[in-house]
Amino acid sequence: MILCFGTFARVLSGCREKISATKFVARIAWTVDQMNSCLEAGLDYEISDKDLETIKSLGNAPVVSKLLSCNQDFELKSNKRPLIEDTRKRFESKVMPFISEDMVANAVLALRDIISRDDTIDTLEGTRKETFKKYLGLYRDEFLQQTSFNVPDLFARILLYTTCINNREGEPYIGMITDKFIQDSTSTVWAKLKWDTNTQTLDLLPSEEERFFDEVNALNELRLSLMKEQENSGWLGVSESILFPSRHRNIEVRDPEIKRRMSDKLMQYMKLVHEFADSLAAEQQSTANQAMRWSVFPSERTRSIRQQLTTLSNELFALGVFSDRLSPESNSGSPSKCS
């Protein structure tokens, strides 16, 4: 997939409200070029901030359609590209009000998904890599580790980058950017999404690591009960069932077949954990000033293994008799289905 003006505008257009696609895309173009061909047919003067609000015929539908379909390049008619700060201010005041607040996170994550798939950013003769760095402030790998975004600033920077890219490159991929693609963007994120309308910031707060931590602890309690090790467990050498009877219950598994099945599933779980750890290690990155951490945008392989682990843990919980702490209906210590 290629990040170009067409793919960028198509994502944002899928998140718009209270405005037509033609007028919406025209506003996006205006933030970087007040004489752009998609503003009005035959335009030979700059549309001011004031004029933008009063021109009822804003938007050249045929040009906008070609740009959204990546059948035409985005050409600047102004003498030069604006500064990032000027673009951000225009974008925040003239475009952001027409992006649904309920869809802001989807738009950010969908664009991040496109960037993660666009290998040309790093490989195309080196020039594109530096252009991305110039406008986004980071190289692609560094950008993909970001978890906090000032949204108008991010959109403005991506927009400026796309005006440097051949828009026709996105044509083979434009059919992939559907409403479903945009809606599904949040399903691959291992994070809680926090959108602040006042500061216009989106924060991705890691959450799947916490769920996995609780799941492993619950399964370890099950393992100890199954293996009858809890009577002399822990560094104190005293049974947890004596010290904490309300939080720890001895699990009796009398049926040998159920016990065998539980033991087999625990072994499967342990093997998968090793695969999961290898996959996580391959994705984790660290800089001189940053500790290793889970990616909030895991790979398909990592998500698949995590789902298998969740399935196995749910099967194990279903086979036993659990305390409230281990019960799937409990809010504490229970596994949660991952996306």
matplotlib code that plots the C-alpha trace (Angstrom):
import matplotlib.pyplot as plt

x = [0.0, 1.2, 0.7, -0.2, -2.7, -5.4, -5.1, -4.8, -7.8, -9.8, -9.3, -10.2, -13.2, -14.5, -14.5, -16.2, -19.6, -21.9, -20.1, -19.9, -16.8, -16.1, -16.1, -14.3, -11.4, -11.3, -10.8, -7.9, -6.2, -6.8, -4.7, -1.6, -2.6, -5.1, -5.2, -5.5, -7.4, -9.8, -11.1, -13.0, -12.9, -10.7, -9.5, -6.6, -6.5, -5.9, -9.0, -8.6, -9.6, -12.7, -13.6, -13.4, -16.4, -18.5, -17.9, -20.9, -19.6, -16.4, -15.1, -14.3, -16.0, -14.3, -10.8, -11.7, -12.9, -9.7, -7.6, -9.5, -9.1, -5.4, -6.0, -4.4, -1.4, -1.8, -0.2, 0.6, -0.4, 1.0, 4.6, 5.8, 4.6, 3.5, 5.3, 4.1, 2.8, 0.7, -0.7, -1.6, -3.5, -5.5, -6.2, -7.3, -9.7, -11.0, -10.9, -11.0, -14.5, -15.8, -14.2, -16.4, -15.0, -16.1, -13.9, -10.8, -9.0, -10.0, -8.5, -5.2, -4.9, -5.9, -3.2, -0.7, -1.7, -1.0, 2.4, 3.3, 2.6, 4.2, 7.8, 8.6, 9.0, 12.2, 13.3, 12.7, 16.1, 16.4, 14.8, 11.3, 12.8, 14.3, 11.1, 9.1, 11.6, 11.4, 7.6, 6.8, 9.9, 10.8, 11.9, 9.2, 10.3, 10.5, 7.1, 5.5, 6.5, 4.7, 1.8, 0.7, -0.4, -1.5, -4.1, -4.3, -0.5, -0.2, -2.7, -1.0, 2.4, 1.1, -0.7, 2.5, 4.4, 1.8, 2.1, 5.6, 4.5, 3.2, -0.5, -0.9, 1.2, -1.8, -4.2, -3.6, -4.5, -7.3, -9.9, -8.6, -9.5, -13.1, -15.3, -14.6, -10.8, -11.3, -13.7, -11.5, -8.4, -9.1, -9.4, -5.6, -4.6, -3.4, -4.2, -7.0, -7.7, -7.9, -9.2, -9.1, -11.3, -9.9, -6.2, -7.0, -4.6, -5.0, -3.1, -2.7, -2.4, -1.0, -3.6, -3.0, 0.2, -1.9, -4.5, -1.9, -0.3, -3.6, -4.2, -0.8, -1.2, -4.7, -3.3, -0.4, -2.8, -4.7, -1.4, -0.4, -3.8, -3.6, -0.2, -1.0, 1.9, 0.0, 0.4, 4.1, 4.2, 5.9, 9.0, 7.3, 6.7, 3.1, 0.0, -1.7, -5.0, -4.4, -3.2, -5.7, -8.7, -11.1, -8.9, -7.5, -9.5, -8.1, -9.2, -10.1, -9.9, -11.2, -11.9, -8.6, -9.6, -10.3, -7.1, -5.2, -6.9, -6.1, -2.4, -2.2, -3.7, -1.3, 1.6, 0.2, -0.1, 3.5, 4.7, 2.7, 4.1, 7.6, 6.4, 4.7, 7.8, 9.9, 7.3, 7.2, 11.0, 11.1, 8.8, 10.1, 12.4, 14.4, 16.3, 18.9, 16.3, 13.5, 13.0, 11.8, 8.0, 5.2, 4.0, 0.5, 0.3, 1.3, 1.9, -0.6, 1.5, 1.7, -2.1, -2.7, -0.6, -2.2, -5.7, -4.6, -3.4, -6.7, -8.6, -6.6, -6.9, -10.7, -10.8, -8.8, -11.0, -14.1, -12.7, -12.2, -14.0, -12.9, -13.0, -14.4, -10.9, -10.6, -14.1, -14.4, -17.3, -15.0, -13.6, -10.3, -7.7, -9.8, -8.6, -10.0, -10.5, -8.0, -8.7]
y = [0.0, 3.5, 6.7, 9.3, 12.2, 9.9, 7.3, 9.9, 11.9, 8.7, 7.7, 11.1, 11.4, 8.1, 9.7, 13.0, 14.4, 17.3, 17.9, 16.3, 14.5, 17.1, 20.0, 18.1, 17.1, 20.7, 21.9, 19.5, 20.7, 24.3, 23.9, 23.5, 25.2, 28.1, 27.9, 24.1, 22.7, 20.8, 24.0, 25.4, 25.0, 27.6, 29.2, 31.6, 33.4, 32.4, 31.6, 33.4, 32.1, 34.3, 33.3, 29.6, 30.0, 32.0, 30.3, 28.0, 26.3, 25.2, 21.9, 20.8, 17.4, 15.8, 16.7, 15.5, 12.2, 11.7, 12.5, 10.1, 7.4, 8.2, 8.8, 12.3, 13.7, 16.3, 19.5, 22.6, 25.9, 28.1, 29.1, 27.0, 24.5, 26.2, 25.7, 22.9, 25.2, 27.2, 24.0, 22.7, 25.9, 25.8, 22.1, 22.4, 25.3, 24.3, 20.5, 19.1, 20.4, 18.1, 14.9, 12.9, 12.8, 9.1, 8.4, 10.4, 7.3, 5.2, 7.8, 7.9, 4.2, 3.6, 6.0, 4.4, 1.0, 2.4, 3.8, 0.4, -1.3, 1.3, 0.0, 2.6, 5.1, 3.3, 1.7, 4.1, 5.5, 7.0, 10.3, 9.3, 8.2, 11.7, 13.4, 11.4, 12.4, 16.0, 16.3, 13.7, 14.5, 10.8, 7.9, 5.4, 2.8, 5.5, 6.9, 3.4, 3.3, 6.5, 6.2, 9.8, 12.1, 15.7, 14.9, 18.1, 18.3, 14.7, 15.1, 18.3, 16.6, 13.5, 15.8, 17.8, 14.5, 13.2, 16.3, 15.1, 11.7, 10.6, 10.2, 7.6, 5.1, 4.6, 3.5, -0.3, 0.0, 2.4, -0.3, -1.6, 1.6, 0.9, 1.9, -1.6, -1.0, 2.2, 0.8, -2.3, -0.2, -0.2, -4.0, -4.6, -2.3, -3.6, -0.4, 1.7, 4.7, 8.1, 10.9, 14.4, 16.8, 19.8, 19.2, 17.3, 14.5, 10.8, 8.5, 4.8, 3.2, -0.3, -2.8, -6.3, -6.8, -6.3, -8.7, -11.3, -10.8, -11.5, -14.5, -16.1, -15.5, -17.2, -20.1, -20.5, -20.8, -23.5, -25.3, -25.3, -26.6, -29.3, -30.4, -30.3, -27.9, -25.2, -26.7, -25.7, -22.8, -19.5, -18.1, -18.3, -22.0, -21.6, -22.5, -19.5, -21.3, -20.8, -17.3, -16.1, -18.4, -15.9, -15.5, -19.0, -22.2, -25.7, -27.1, -30.8, -32.6, -36.1, -37.2, -38.6, -37.8, -34.2, -34.0, -35.4, -33.0, -30.0, -31.1, -31.5, -28.0, -26.5, -28.0, -26.6, -23.2, -23.4, -24.2, -21.3, -18.9, -19.6, -18.8, -15.7, -14.5, -15.0, -13.1, -10.2, -10.0, -9.7, -6.7, -4.9, -2.0, 0.2, 3.5, 4.9, 6.7, 4.2, 0.8, -2.3, -2.5, -4.3, -2.8, -1.4, -2.5, -6.2, -8.2, -10.6, -13.6, -12.1, -11.5, -15.0, -16.6, -14.4, -15.5, -19.2, -18.6, -16.9, -19.8, -22.4, -20.5, -20.2, -24.0, -24.6, -22.4, -24.2, -27.5, -26.6, -25.3, -21.8, -19.2, -15.7, -14.6, -17.3, -17.1, -16.0, -13.7, -12.0, -8.5, -9.4, -11.9, -13.2, -13.4, -11.0, -11.8, -9.9, -8.2]
z = [0.0, -0.8, 1.3, -1.3, -1.4, -2.7, 0.1, 2.7, 1.6, 1.1, 4.7, 6.1, 3.7, 5.2, 8.6, 7.6, 8.7, 7.8, 4.4, 0.9, -0.1, -2.8, -0.5, 2.2, 0.0, -1.4, 2.1, 2.7, -0.5, 0.4, 3.6, 1.5, -1.8, -2.0, -5.8, -6.2, -9.2, -6.9, -5.3, -8.3, -12.0, -13.8, -10.5, -11.1, -7.7, -4.1, -2.0, 1.3, 4.7, 4.5, 1.0, 1.8, 4.1, 1.6, -1.7, -2.1, -5.2, -3.5, -5.0, -8.5, -8.4, -11.5, -10.1, -6.6, -8.0, -9.9, -6.9, -4.6, -7.3, -7.7, -11.4, -11.3, -9.5, -6.8, -8.3, -6.3, -8.0, -5.2, -5.5, -2.6, 0.1, 3.3, 6.6, 8.8, 11.5, 8.9, 7.5, 11.0, 11.9, 8.6, 9.0, 12.6, 11.8, 8.4, 8.2, 11.8, 12.5, 9.7, 11.0, 13.3, 16.8, 17.0, 14.0, 14.8, 16.3, 13.3, 11.0, 12.9, 13.1, 9.5, 8.3, 10.6, 9.1, 5.6, 6.7, 8.2, 4.8, 2.6, 2.3, -0.4, 2.4, 3.4, 0.1, -2.8, -3.6, -0.1, -1.0, 0.2, 3.6, 4.1, 2.9, 5.5, 8.2, 7.1, 7.5, 10.2, 12.3, 12.6, 10.4, 9.7, 12.2, 14.9, 13.9, 14.2, 17.9, 18.7, 21.1, 21.5, 18.7, 18.3, 15.6, 13.6, 13.6, 12.5, 9.7, 8.5, 8.4, 6.5, 4.1, 3.3, 2.8, 0.4, -1.8, -2.6, -3.7, -7.1, -6.5, -9.2, -7.2, -4.9, -7.6, -7.2, -3.5, -3.5, -3.5, -0.2, 1.6, 2.3, 5.3, 6.7, 6.5, 8.4, 11.0, 11.5, 12.2, 15.9, 16.1, 15.6, 18.4, 21.8, 23.6, 25.1, 23.0, 24.8, 22.6, 24.2, 22.3, 24.2, 23.4, 20.1, 21.2, 20.9, 23.3, 23.0, 26.4, 26.4, 27.8, 26.4, 28.4, 31.6, 30.4, 29.6, 33.0, 34.8, 32.5, 33.3, 37.0, 37.0, 35.0, 37.4, 40.2, 38.3, 37.6, 41.3, 42.3, 39.6, 40.7, 44.4, 45.0, 46.8, 50.2, 50.4, 47.9, 47.9, 49.6, 53.0, 52.8, 53.9, 51.9, 50.3, 50.8, 54.6, 54.4, 51.9, 52.0, 50.4, 47.3, 46.9, 46.6, 46.3, 43.0, 43.2, 39.8, 40.5, 36.9, 35.5, 32.0, 32.7, 34.6, 31.6, 29.3, 31.5, 31.7, 27.9, 27.4, 30.0, 28.0, 24.8, 26.5, 27.6, 24.1, 22.6, 25.2, 23.9, 20.3, 21.6, 23.4, 20.2, 18.2, 20.7, 20.8, 17.1, 17.2, 20.3, 19.6, 21.9, 21.5, 23.8, 25.8, 25.7, 27.4, 25.5, 25.4, 23.6, 20.4, 20.4, 16.8, 16.9, 13.7, 12.4, 13.7, 17.2, 17.3, 16.0, 18.7, 21.4, 20.3, 20.5, 24.0, 25.0, 23.5, 25.4, 28.7, 28.3, 27.7, 30.8, 32.9, 31.6, 32.7, 36.4, 39.4, 40.2, 42.9, 42.0, 41.2, 38.5, 37.2, 33.6, 34.8, 37.3, 36.7, 38.5, 37.4, 34.5, 30.9, 28.4, 24.8, 22.7, 19.4]

ax = plt.figure().add_subplot(projection="3d")
ax.plot(x, y, z, "-o")
ax.set_aspect("equal")
plt.show()
